[in-house]
């Protein structure tokens, strides 16, 4: 499976948007980079679906542009005017060539889901490898209205319980892509979240 971060060259704030090319070519999050649909078109002539991890602005600002450019279905946990399929915890989806389980992972956002496959984790913002606050295991911020550190901790624990052994690719909403012992990174993120200290103490 080929996975491309189609917002990698963004000059403004955006999430990582991942194009997984394979049996079912999908975009995990649309991001906020103007022209992202053109970058997608550089890699594929057809886009089967967009899967949203959650609907914060940096993940969906360019969603309409992507959907207008491609005849793609929209999968989302929360309601959206253009949603064609409602995601639920435990659903199975094909991401490129990899069959993934939908895991409901709120705390950073009430509608947050992650996609867990035998080899890959698309974790959105619930856990990331690096984000400026921490390297090798960080977690989504929980200091804004509607967010909960306690619920995020539960979500990371649930994610770990449902991740298979040997998972080795981590595609997070921010920071770099990680290849290696993904479980170790997620466990480190959990340890840091459990300290319940401000993620950005000077923010």
Secondary structure, DSSP 8 states (H G I E B T S, - for coil): -EEEETTTT-SS-----EEEESSB-EEE---S-TTHHHHHHHH-S---EEE-S---HHHHTTHHHHHHHS--EEEESS--TT-SEE--TT-EEEEBTEEEEEEE--SS-TT-EEEEESSEEEEETTEEEE-SS-EEEEE----STT--HHHHHHHHHHHHHHS-TT--EEEESSS--EES-HHHHHHHHHHHHHT---TTTT-
